[in-house]
Amino acid sequence: MLTIWGRGTSSNVQKVLWLVEEAGIAHRHVVVGGPFGGTRTPEYLAMNPNSLVPTLQEDDFTLWESNTICRYLANRHGLHTLYPTDWRARADVERWMDWGQSLLAPSLHAGFWGLIRTAPADQDPAAIRASGEKTATVLGVVEARLADRPWLCGDDLTLAEIALGMHVYRWLHLPWSRAGHTPVSLPRVTDWHARLAQRPAFRKVVMIDIV
Ligand SMILES: N[C@@H](CCC(=O)N[C@@H](CS)C(=O)NCC(=O)O)C(=O)O
């Protein structure tokens, strides 16, 4: 039996939960991390010594790092549309996954944590605004990429979407105005998000209250 450990409010856990929902992979979900705790027990640390979420557990096999978990599941279940076997097509998908971890997520971090996980009195509006501006600049790369294709890697939704979709959902729905910030309009990114929002798995896993 496949078990996914991690609270569903985590962007990295959402990637994995969206994938298993999207692909119809049977699984058990155990909520741990953040306010739920449970990631510092000897049993959990034996699976994930980082004390972070998500963690995949399948019989005696355990795995951490959300992007790696997604690639493992796609390989394990033969999801070749989501994760192509052609080397160049595969590298294109992986490139966007890496880009999400190294550029998009870090640019959004201060905005998300500042607005959602920080008490109003302690918020730093300038840092939140800078995060909003940086995120829009970074997403400009996606805006350009979508000029001639519906999905990041062509005609099909891939793991590239699964690695990035929740960040765009948050960027579009964060209460930026509380910090005096108005996000620029990125129409192709907004349309791309609207296509994601038509998918039941995305709605179920990602389109939750931002908490
Ligand atoms: N690179 C790791 C990052 C994992 C990570 O930082 N997870 C965060 C949530 S997004 C976490 O575990 N935070 C502590 C907690 O929730 O207890 C991955 O992609 O899986």
The ligand as an SDF file (V2000), in Angstrom:
LIG
                    3D

 20 19  0  0  0  0  0  0  0  0999 V2000
   12.5800   20.1660   -1.0600 N   0  0  0  0  0  0  0  0  0  0  0  0
   11.6170   19.5430   -0.1810 C   0  0  0  0  0  0  0  0  0  0  0  0
   11.0870   20.6260    0.7390 C   0  0  0  0  0  0  0  0  0  0  0  0
   10.1640   20.0380    1.8040 C   0  0  0  0  0  0  0  0  0  0  0  0
    9.6580   21.1530    2.7150 C   0  0  0  0  0  0  0  0  0  0  0  0
   10.3220   22.1620    2.9300 O   0  0  0  0  0  0  0  0  0  0  0  0
    8.4610   20.9170    3.2500 N   0  0  0  0  0  0  0  0  0  0  0  0
    7.8740   21.8850    4.1680 C   0  0  0  0  0  0  0  0  0  0  0  0
    6.4210   22.1470    3.7830 C   0  0  0  0  0  0  0  0  0  0  0  0
    6.2440   22.8350    2.1550 S   0  0  0  0  0  0  0  0  0  0  0  0
    7.8960   21.3270    5.5730 C   0  0  0  0  0  0  0  0  0  0  0  0
    8.0160   20.1370    5.7680 O   0  0  0  0  0  0  0  0  0  0  0  0
    7.7800   22.2090    6.5640 N   0  0  0  0  0  0  0  0  0  0  0  0
    7.7230   21.7860    7.9410 C   0  0  0  0  0  0  0  0  0  0  0  0
    6.4200   21.1590    8.3220 C   0  0  0  0  0  0  0  0  0  0  0  0
    5.4270   21.2610    7.5830 O   0  0  0  0  0  0  0  0  0  0  0  0
    6.3790   20.5560    9.4090 O   0  0  0  0  0  0  0  0  0  0  0  0
   10.5060   18.8960   -1.0190 C   0  0  0  0  0  0  0  0  0  0  0  0
   10.2650   19.3780   -2.1310 O   0  0  0  0  0  0  0  0  0  0  0  0
    9.9170   17.8980   -0.5790 O   0  0  0  0  0  0  0  0  0  0  0  0
  1  2  1  0
  2  3  1  0
  2 18  1  0
  3  4  1  0
  4  5  1  0
  5  6  2  0
  5  7  1  0
  7  8  1  0
  8  9  1  0
  8 11  1  0
  9 10  1  0
 11 12  2  0
 11 13  1  0
 13 14  1  0
 14 15  1  0
 15 16  2  0
 15 17  1  0
 18 19  2  0
 18 20  1  0
M  END
$$$$
